[in-house]
Amino acid sequence: MLDLVKEYTSKRLTLLKMEATEKSSVTAGTVTYLTLAAVAALFFIILLNIGLGFLIGTWVDNYGYGFLILAGFYMLLILIVFAARNAIKAAVANKIIKSLNS
């Protein structure tokens, strides 16, 4: 009987190690993917904003005003995100918990 308990414990520990390895490898892959996607998106957003600043500046005949209008838009966006910060925090936390528990 003692041998069965030892064997069960050993197999259970092996299973837990395998599950932990799987979760950590999936998490590492997801983090790597998200990091690469974030860097690519950042470059895209920066170049897009430079282009939009010049485009708006062309429309209003002053590049400085074009970039100021774009900055005003981002200030408005920052205020909206700041107002919704608690909802954003809760949504991100729930997503992380759901991802780790699946």
N, C-alpha and C positions, 0 to 999 in steps of 0.2 A: 504494500500500500504506500509506503514511504517513497518507493521508487516512482510510482505513478504521480505523486504530488511533485516530486523533483522534476520529472519529465514535463509535466503540465506547466510548471513555473518557468522552466527553461524555454519551452515553446512559446509561452505567453510573452516573455521578455523579447524573444526573437521577433515575434509579430509586432510588438510595440516599437522596436527599433526600426523595423521595415516601414511601418506606417509613418514614423517620425522622419525617416529618410525621404520617403515619398513627398510628404508635405513640405519639407524644407527644400527639396529640389524643385518642386512646382513653384514655390514662393520665390526662389532665386531666379528661375526662368522668367517669372512674371515681372519681378523687379528689373531685370535686365531689359526685357522688352519695353516696359514702361519708361525706363531711362532713355533708351534709344529713341523712342517715339517722342518723348518730351524734348529732347535736344533738336530733333528734326522739326518739330512743331515750333520751337522757339525761333529757329532760324527763319522759318517761313513767316511767322508773325512779325518779326523784326523787319524783314524785307518788304512784306506787305504794307506795314505801317509807314515805312519810308516812302513807298510808292503812293500810298493814299495821301500822305502829307503833301507831296509834290502835286498830285492830281487836284486836291482841294485848293492848294495854293494857286494853281493855274486858273481854276474857276473863279477865284476871287481876286486874281491878278496880284497876289502877294504870297510868296511861299511861307513867310513868317506867320501870316494869319491862317494859312492852311494847317500848319503844325499846331498852332494854338487851338484851332477848332478841334483837331484830333485829340489834343491833350484834354480839352474840356469834356469830350466824349468819354475818355478814360477816367476822368475824375468822377463823372456821373456813374460809371460802371463800378468804381471803387466804393462809392457811397452806397450803391445798391447791395454789393457783396457784404459790406460792413453791416448793413441793416439786417441781412439774412444770415449772419455768421453762425448763429445757434442752430438754425435748420441745416446749414451746410455741414457743421461739425457732427450733428447727429446722423445725417445721411452717410457721411464718410465712415464714421465709427460702425454703423450698422453694416455697411458693405464689407468692411474689413473683418468684422466678427463672422459674418455669413461666409466669407471666403475661407477663413481659417477653420470653420466648423464643418465645411462640406468635404 
